[in-house]
Amino acid sequence: MLQETHRPRSSATKPALVPAVTRAAALLDLLAQQREAMSLARLSASLGLPKSSVHGLCNTLSALGYLRREDDGCFFIGPRVMGLAHAFVAHTSPAQEFTALWAEAGAAPPETVILSVLDGADVVYVAARNGVRPLGLAFTVGMRLPAHRAATGKAMLAWLDEARLFSHFPQSRLPAFMNRAPIQRSDLVDELAEIRRRGYSIDDESVREGVYCFGAPVFDASGQAVAGVGVCLQKAMLDPQVAAQQSETVMRVARELTQRLGGSTLAPAA
């Protein structure tokens, strides 16, 4: 499994943290999570800090533009935070973070891991990390496949609204691919609902005979599914335990990439 390649960092390598900066970051995180202005008393209670300390933090952050003081004396995120967010987004991309993730992991994953983005009704592969186990299919950067057939494509399509989905697939009958018959758009809609429910997609030999893939969406800071990550293996290796492990693996990798892009992973639909 991919998790076997992730080595925990030694506690000896952790940098020394500056307490004042840590408290300021905790305050900003709290306000961002609450999504509403908070009084000094609430901030103090929630952070477990003296009211005088919170008062000093709020005054400093307000003076710098990172907080905004409301007319009732409550505090909320200020406009300067948006500038930081824009700078982060401008210098971050799914492919870049995918590469960084596996560079940190060190060893190659056992299975092939891929990343793609939507381009109309297709997916375009923007990064791939071939596993140590042979797959019989090489994913290369720039390779295109029908989005409604690929696991990564379906993972992204599942989070589009109906209008955008139908703009990609205006016909009620979707084209055939490889040795697979055409499917009805209504069948795809049903499959996408199931993907939202469980949190991941599957490709059962739709792209290549003998190849089985799991896919999950990667979200950016705006909440859009900007990429799809996939884990692919030989179908002959598949059993219920492997399926459970790999579906969890692909969702975990998607969560890690989402966090790196400043996004939040949406919970599977009930």
C-alpha positions in Angstrom: 0.0 0.0 0.0 1.1 3.6 -0.5 1.1 4.3 3.1 4.0 2.0 3.5 6.2 4.5 1.6 5.4 7.4 4.0 8.0 7.6 6.7 7.1 9.7 9.8 9.4 12.5 10.4 11.6 12.3 13.5 10.6 14.6 16.4 14.2 15.7 16.4 13.7 17.4 13.0 10.7 19.5 14.1 11.6 23.2 14.2 11.3 25.2 17.4 8.0 27.2 17.4 7.7 30.8 18.5 4.8 30.9 21.0 3.5 34.3 19.9 3.3 33.2 16.3 1.7 29.9 17.2 -1.0 31.7 19.2 -1.7 34.2 16.4 -2.0 31.3 13.9 -4.4 29.5 16.2 -6.5 32.6 16.5 -6.7 33.0 12.7 -7.5 29.3 12.3 -10.3 29.5 14.8 -12.0 32.5 13.1 -11.6 30.8 9.7 -13.3 27.7 11.0 -16.1 29.5 12.8 -16.8 31.6 9.7 -18.2 34.4 12.0 -17.0 37.3 14.0 -16.1 36.4 17.7 -15.9 38.5 20.8 -12.7 38.6 22.9 -14.5 36.5 25.6 -15.3 33.8 23.1 -11.9 33.8 21.6 -10.3 33.6 25.0 -12.4 30.7 26.1 -12.0 28.8 22.8 -8.2 29.3 22.7 -7.7 28.7 26.4 -5.7 32.0 26.7 -6.0 34.9 29.0 -8.3 37.6 27.8 -5.4 40.1 28.0 -3.2 38.0 25.7 -6.0 37.6 23.2 -6.7 41.4 23.3 -3.0 42.0 22.4 -3.1 39.5 19.6 -6.3 41.0 18.1 -5.1 44.5 18.3 -1.8 43.6 16.6 -3.4 41.5 13.9 -6.0 44.2 13.3 -3.4 46.9 12.9 -1.6 44.7 10.3 -4.8 44.0 8.4 -5.1 40.3 9.3 -8.2 40.9 11.4 -11.1 43.3 11.1 -12.9 44.7 14.1 -16.6 44.9 13.8 -18.8 47.7 15.2 -19.8 45.5 18.1 -16.2 44.9 19.1 -16.0 41.4 17.7 -13.2 40.3 15.4 -13.1 38.5 12.0 -10.6 37.7 9.3 -9.2 40.8 7.6 -8.5 41.6 4.0 -4.8 41.0 4.1 -5.4 37.3 4.6 -7.0 37.2 1.1 -3.8 38.6 -0.4 -1.9 35.7 1.2 -4.5 33.2 -0.1 -4.2 34.6 -3.7 -0.4 34.4 -3.5 -0.6 30.8 -2.4 -3.0 29.8 -5.1 -1.0 31.5 -7.8 2.1 29.4 -6.9 0.4 26.1 -6.3 -0.8 23.5 -8.8 -2.1 19.9 -8.4 0.8 18.5 -10.5 3.4 20.4 -8.5 2.0 19.2 -5.2 1.7 15.6 -6.5 5.4 15.7 -7.4 6.3 17.1 -4.0 4.2 14.5 -2.2 6.1 11.6 -3.8 9.4 13.3 -3.5 8.8 13.4 0.3 7.7 9.8 0.3 11.0 8.7 -1.1 10.4 5.2 -2.4 8.2 4.4 -5.4 4.7 3.3 -4.5 3.8 -0.4 -5.0 1.0 0.5 -7.3 0.8 3.1 -10.1 -0.5 6.5 -8.9 -1.8 9.0 -11.5 -3.1 12.6 -11.5 -5.4 14.1 -14.2 -7.4 17.2 -14.9 -10.6 17.7 -16.9 -10.4 19.1 -20.4 -13.9 19.1 -21.8 -15.1 15.5 -22.0 -11.6 14.1 -21.6 -9.1 13.8 -18.8 -5.5 14.8 -19.5 -2.8 13.1 -17.3 -0.6 15.7 -15.8 1.5 13.5 -13.5 2.2 9.9 -12.9 4.2 7.8 -10.5 4.6 4.2 -11.9 4.6 1.6 -9.2 7.1 -1.2 -8.5 4.5 -3.8 -9.6 4.1 -4.0 -13.4 0.7 -2.8 -14.7 0.9 -3.4 -18.4 -0.1 0.2 -19.1 2.1 3.2 -19.0 0.5 6.5 -18.0 2.4 9.4 -19.5 2.0 13.2 -19.1 -0.3 14.5 -21.8 -2.1 11.2 -22.3 -5.9 11.7 -22.9 -8.8 9.4 -22.1 -12.6 9.8 -22.0 -13.5 11.3 -18.6 -16.6 9.1 -18.3 -14.5 6.0 -18.6 -11.5 6.8 -16.4 -11.6 6.6 -12.7 -10.0 10.0 -12.2 -12.4 11.5 -14.7 -15.5 10.1 -13.0 -14.1 11.3 -9.6 -14.1 14.9 -10.9 -17.4 14.6 -12.9 -19.2 13.5 -9.8 -18.8 16.9 -8.2 -20.0 19.0 -11.1 -23.5 20.4 -11.1 -25.9 19.0 -13.7 -25.5 22.0 -16.0 -21.7 21.8 -16.2 -21.9 18.0 -16.6 -24.3 18.2 -19.5 -22.2 20.9 -21.1 -19.4 18.3 -21.3 -21.8 15.6 -22.5 -24.6 17.2 -24.5 -25.7 14.0 -26.1 -27.9 11.5 -24.2 -25.7 8.6 -25.5 -22.0 8.7 -24.6 -19.5 7.3 -27.1 -18.0 3.8 -27.0 -14.4 3.3 -26.1 -12.1 0.4 -26.6 -14.3 -2.7 -26.5 -16.9 -1.2 -24.3 -20.4 -0.4 -25.7 -21.8 3.2 -25.5 -23.6 4.1 -22.3 -26.6 6.4 -21.6 -25.9 9.7 -20.0 -28.6 8.9 -17.4 -26.6 5.8 -16.4 -23.5 8.0 -15.9 -25.5 10.4 -13.7 -26.6 7.4 -11.6 -23.0 6.2 -11.3 -21.8 9.7 -10.3 -24.4 9.8 -7.5 -23.0 6.5 -6.2 -19.4 7.9 -6.4 -20.5 10.9 -4.3 -22.1 8.6 -1.8 -19.0 6.4 -1.2 -16.3 9.0 -1.9 -14.3 7.3 -4.7 -14.8 6.0 -8.2 -13.7 2.8 -10.0 -12.6 1.9 -13.5 -13.2 -1.8 -14.1 -11.2 -2.5 -17.2 -12.9 0.4 -19.0 -9.5 1.8 -20.1 -7.4 -1.3 -20.5 -8.2 -4.9 -20.2 -6.8 -6.4 -16.9 -6.4 -2.9 -15.3 -8.5 -1.8 -12.4 -8.3 1.8 -11.0 -9.7 3.7 -8.0 -10.1 7.4 -8.2 -10.9 10.3 -5.9 -11.3 14.1 -6.4 -8.8 16.7 -5.3 -10.3 20.1 -4.3 -8.8 23.5 -4.3 -9.3 26.4 -1.9 -12.5 27.4 -3.8 -14.1 24.0 -3.3 -13.8 22.9 -7.0 -12.6 19.4 -7.9 -9.6 20.6 -9.9 -7.9 17.2 -10.3 -8.5 13.5 -9.9 -6.0 11.1 -8.3 -6.0 7.4 -9.2 -4.4 4.2 -8.0 -4.2 1.5 -10.6 -3.4 -2.2 -10.3 -3.8 -5.5 -12.1 -7.3 -6.8 -11.7 -5.9 -10.2 -11.0 -4.6 -8.9 -7.7 -8.0 -7.7 -6.6 -9.9 -9.2 -3.7 -12.2 -7.6 -1.1 -9.3 -6.8 1.2 -7.2 -5.2 -1.5 -10.2 -3.2 -2.8 -10.8 -1.8 0.7 -7.2 -0.9 1.1 -6.8 0.7 -2.2 -10.0 2.7 -2.0 -8.9 4.1 1.3 -5.4 4.8 -0.1 -6.7 6.8 -3.0 -9.0 8.8 -0.7 -6.1 9.5 1.6 -3.8 10.7 -1.1 -6.6 12.9 -2.4 -7.1 14.4 1.1 -3.3 15.1 1.3 -3.3 16.8 -2.1 -6.4 18.8 -1.2 -4.8 20.0 2.0 -1.7 21.0 0.0 -3.9 23.1 -2.3 -5.6 24.8 0.6 -8.9 23.0 0.1 -11.2 20.9 2.2 -12.3 17.4 1.3 -16.0 17.0 1.0 -17.6 14.2 3.0 -19.3 11.4 1.1 -22.9 12.1 0.6 -25.3 10.3 2.9 
